Amino acid sequence: MASEAFSFGRNWDRFVREHYSDERVEISRRHLLDFLGMQDLSGKSFLDIGCGSGIHSLAALRSGASRIVSLDVDPFSMRATEWVRERAGSPPVWEVHEGSILDPKFVSRLEPADIVYSWGVLHHTGNLWDAVRNAAGRILPAGLFYIALYEKTSESAYWIEAKQRYNCASAPGKRFMELGYVYRTFLRTKSPSILLRNLRYIRGYRASRGMAFWTDVRDWLGGWPYEPATPGEVTDFCERTLGLKTVKVKTGEANVEYLFSRG
């Protein structure tokens, strides 16, 4: 079944206009610093690959980063990020660029950064390993590489087919699939305690990196291309092929978070 790439940018542009708040930025800021194991980003440069909404770039700015570069291939993500940047006062230390991490000429023009960040993005490029390689190539000596990637599981083949169906569906068809996914995943249970736990999870979803529940449902179902990988595949590639050192791996959710260091 053929399917066009999902417009993540439209989803993020809608997200910032409907859900942007200082509270969400602060949640994102705390999550970023906690995983990096830092108190702040003072004096650090920050490269946000696949910036999406721009919220995490703003979180880096508010963490004290000395230079932020946000990039995305989707023009709607550019619009969303520029919207967020304007609300931050259009600081000159924050640049926004449209381009693909798979484009060698574009990537070669990016200045290496102390922290290269790409959360839930590289597996949607259509060429995961080239994307990881190109992104890692922008890390400064002694810099950090913070990425999150979908984990490959026994259900990955099912989700490939489901994502293709979602992207080929009409608007009502997409909404039907979204509601069906939420019902099957969170509401279809005979256990009152599990149902209550899931409802609390949905209600408090903004506590997860400052995101919005329905935005992430659309992102998950629509996310195509989709190339998941096991943690072993990711750490092996980054260590053996790219010469990085694994600092931290956090599993337990659809996206596995990885932190690597250079040197």
C-alpha positions as CSV (number, residue, x, y, z in Angstrom):
1,M,0.0,0.0,0.0
2,A,1.5,3.3,-1.0
3,S,1.4,6.2,1.4
4,E,2.7,9.8,1.4
5,A,4.8,11.1,4.3
6,F,2.8,12.4,7.2
7,S,2.8,16.2,7.7
8,F,4.2,16.4,11.2
9,G,4.5,20.1,10.8
10,R,0.8,20.7,10.4
11,N,0.3,18.7,13.6
12,W,2.9,20.8,15.5
13,D,1.6,24.1,14.1
14,R,-1.8,23.2,15.4
15,F,-0.3,22.2,18.7
16,V,1.5,25.4,19.5
17,R,-1.5,27.6,18.6
18,E,-3.9,25.5,20.7
19,H,-1.7,24.4,23.6
20,Y,1.3,26.6,23.9
21,S,2.0,27.7,27.5
22,D,4.9,28.6,29.8
23,E,3.9,25.5,31.9
24,R,4.5,23.2,28.9
25,V,7.9,24.9,28.2
26,E,8.9,24.5,31.8
27,I,8.0,20.8,31.8
28,S,10.1,20.3,28.6
29,R,13.0,22.2,30.2
30,R,13.0,20.0,33.3
31,H,12.8,16.8,31.2
32,L,15.7,18.0,29.0
33,L,18.0,18.9,31.9
34,D,17.0,15.8,33.9
35,F,18.0,13.4,31.1
36,L,21.2,15.3,30.3
37,G,22.1,15.3,34.0
38,M,22.7,19.0,34.0
39,Q,21.6,22.0,36.1
40,D,21.5,24.3,33.1
41,L,23.0,24.7,29.6
42,S,25.0,27.9,30.2
43,G,27.7,28.3,27.6
44,K,26.4,25.3,25.6
45,S,25.3,25.3,21.9
46,F,22.2,23.3,21.1
47,L,21.2,21.8,17.8
48,D,17.6,20.7,17.6
49,I,17.2,18.3,14.6
50,G,13.5,18.0,13.7
51,C,12.4,20.8,15.9
52,G,8.7,20.2,15.3
53,S,6.8,22.7,17.5
54,G,9.9,24.6,18.7
55,I,9.0,24.0,22.3
56,H,12.2,22.1,23.1
57,S,14.4,24.7,21.4
58,L,12.7,27.3,23.7
59,A,13.3,25.0,26.6
60,A,17.0,24.9,25.7
61,L,17.0,28.7,25.5
62,R,15.4,29.0,28.9
63,S,18.0,26.6,30.2
64,G,20.7,29.1,29.3
65,A,22.0,27.7,26.0
66,S,24.3,30.3,24.4
67,R,23.3,29.3,20.8
68,I,20.3,27.4,19.5
69,V,19.8,26.2,16.0
70,S,16.4,24.6,15.1
71,L,16.0,22.7,11.9
72,D,13.2,20.8,10.2
73,V,12.3,19.6,6.8
74,D,8.6,20.5,7.1
75,P,7.6,24.2,6.4
76,F,4.8,24.0,8.8
77,S,7.2,23.1,11.6
78,M,9.2,26.1,10.5
79,R,6.1,28.2,10.9
80,A,5.4,26.7,14.3
81,T,8.9,27.2,15.6
82,E,9.1,30.8,14.3
83,W,5.8,31.5,16.1
84,V,7.3,30.2,19.3
85,R,10.5,32.1,18.7
86,E,8.6,35.3,18.2
87,R,6.9,34.8,21.6
88,A,10.3,34.5,23.1
89,G,11.2,37.9,21.8
90,S,13.1,36.6,18.6
91,P,16.4,36.2,20.4
92,P,19.4,36.6,18.0
93,V,21.1,33.5,19.6
94,W,18.2,31.3,18.2
95,E,18.3,30.5,14.5
96,V,15.7,28.5,12.6
97,H,16.5,26.7,9.3
98,E,14.5,24.6,6.9
99,G,16.4,21.5,5.6
100,S,16.9,17.8,5.8
101,I,19.3,15.9,8.0
102,L,19.7,13.6,5.0
103,D,21.0,16.4,2.7
104,P,24.8,16.3,3.0
105,K,25.2,19.8,1.6
106,F,22.8,21.3,4.1
107,V,24.2,19.3,7.0
108,S,27.8,20.3,6.2
109,R,26.7,24.0,6.7
110,L,25.5,23.3,10.3
111,E,28.0,24.3,13.0
112,P,28.8,21.5,15.4
113,A,27.2,21.8,18.7
114,D,27.8,20.9,22.3
115,I,24.4,19.1,22.5
116,V,22.8,17.6,19.4
117,Y,19.2,16.8,20.2
118,S,16.6,14.9,18.1
119,W,13.6,13.5,19.9
120,G,11.4,11.1,18.0
121,V,12.5,12.3,14.6
122,L,15.3,10.3,12.9
123,H,13.1,7.2,12.5
124,H,10.7,9.2,10.3
125,T,13.3,10.3,7.8
126,G,13.1,7.2,5.6
127,N,16.7,6.4,6.2
128,L,17.3,5.9,9.9
129,W,21.0,5.0,10.0
130,D,22.1,7.8,7.6
131,A,20.1,10.2,9.6
132,V,21.8,9.1,12.9
133,R,25.2,9.2,11.2
134,N,24.6,12.7,9.8
135,A,23.2,14.0,13.1
136,A,26.1,12.5,15.2
137,G,28.5,14.2,12.8
138,R,27.5,17.6,14.2
139,I,28.6,16.8,17.8
140,L,31.5,18.8,19.1
141,P,34.4,17.0,20.8
142,A,33.3,16.1,24.3
143,G,29.7,16.9,23.2
144,L,26.5,15.0,23.8
145,F,24.0,13.3,21.5
146,Y,20.5,13.0,22.9
147,I,18.1,11.1,20.6
148,A,14.8,9.2,21.0
149,L,13.8,6.4,18.6
150,Y,10.9,4.1,18.3
151,E,11.7,0.6,19.6
152,K,11.3,-2.3,17.2
153,T,9.0,-5.0,18.7
154,S,6.9,-7.9,17.5
155,E,4.1,-5.4,16.8
156,S,6.1,-3.2,14.5
157,A,4.9,-4.8,11.3
158,Y,1.3,-4.2,12.4
159,W,2.0,-0.5,13.0
160,I,3.7,-0.1,9.6
161,E,0.4,-1.3,8.0
162,A,-1.7,0.8,10.3
163,K,0.2,4.0,9.6
164,Q,-0.1,3.5,5.9
165,R,-3.9,3.0,6.3
166,Y,-4.1,6.2,8.4
167,N,-2.3,8.3,5.9
168,C,-4.5,7.1,3.1
169,A,-7.7,7.6,5.1
170,S,-10.2,10.6,4.8
171,A,-10.4,13.1,7.6
172,P,-13.4,11.2,9.2
173,G,-11.5,8.0,8.7
174,K,-8.5,9.4,10.5
175,R,-10.7,10.5,13.4
176,F,-12.3,7.1,13.6
177,M,-8.9,5.4,13.8
178,E,-7.7,7.9,16.5
179,L,-10.8,7.2,18.6
180,G,-10.4,3.4,18.1
181,Y,-6.8,3.5,19.1
182,V,-7.5,5.4,22.3
183,Y,-10.4,3.1,23.2
184,R,-8.3,-0.1,22.6
185,T,-5.2,1.2,24.3
186,F,-6.6,3.1,27.3
187,L,-10.3,2.4,27.8
188,R,-11.0,-1.2,26.9
189,T,-10.5,-2.8,30.3
190,K,-12.7,-4.6,32.9
191,S,-10.4,-3.3,35.7
192,P,-11.7,-0.1,37.3
193,S,-8.2,0.6,38.8
194,I,-6.5,0.3,35.4
195,L,-9.2,2.5,33.7
196,L,-8.7,5.1,36.5
197,R,-4.9,4.9,36.0
198,N,-5.2,5.4,32.3
199,L,-7.6,8.3,32.6
200,R,-5.2,10.0,35.0
201,Y,-2.4,9.4,32.5
202,I,-4.5,11.1,29.7
203,R,-5.5,14.0,32.0
204,G,-1.9,14.6,33.1
205,Y,-0.3,14.0,29.7
206,R,1.2,17.4,29.5
207,A,3.6,16.3,32.3
208,S,5.3,14.2,29.6
209,R,7.7,16.6,28.0
210,G,5.0,19.3,27.8
211,M,3.2,17.6,25.0
212,A,-0.6,17.2,24.3
213,F,-2.4,13.8,24.3
214,W,-4.3,14.1,21.0
215,T,-1.4,15.7,19.2
216,D,0.7,12.7,20.1
217,V,-2.1,10.3,19.1
218,R,-2.1,11.9,15.6
219,D,1.7,11.9,15.5
220,W,1.8,8.2,16.4
221,L,-0.8,7.0,14.0
222,G,0.3,9.2,11.2
223,G,4.0,8.9,11.7
224,W,5.3,7.8,8.3
225,P,8.0,6.9,7.2
226,Y,8.5,4.7,10.3
227,E,11.7,2.8,10.9
228,P,12.0,1.4,14.5
229,A,15.1,-0.2,15.9
230,T,16.1,-2.2,18.9
231,P,18.2,-0.6,21.7
232,G,20.9,-3.1,20.8
233,E,20.9,-2.0,17.2
234,V,21.1,1.6,18.1
235,T,23.9,1.4,20.7
236,D,25.9,-1.0,18.5
237,F,25.7,1.4,15.6
238,C,26.6,4.5,17.7
239,E,29.4,2.8,19.5
240,R,31.0,0.5,16.8
241,T,30.3,2.6,13.7
242,L,30.3,6.1,15.0
243,G,32.7,5.8,17.9
244,L,30.4,7.2,20.5
245,K,30.1,6.2,24.1
246,T,26.8,5.2,25.6
247,V,26.0,7.3,28.7
248,K,22.3,6.4,29.3
249,V,19.5,4.4,27.8
250,K,15.9,4.8,29.1
251,T,13.3,2.2,27.9
252,G,9.7,1.6,29.0
253,E,7.8,3.7,26.4
254,A,7.4,3.6,22.6
255,N,10.4,5.9,22.2
256,V,13.6,4.8,23.8
257,E,15.8,7.7,24.9
258,Y,19.5,7.5,24.3
259,L,22.4,9.7,25.5
260,F,25.8,9.3,23.9
261,S,29.0,11.3,24.3
262,R,31.8,12.0,21.9
263,G,35.2,11.1,23.5
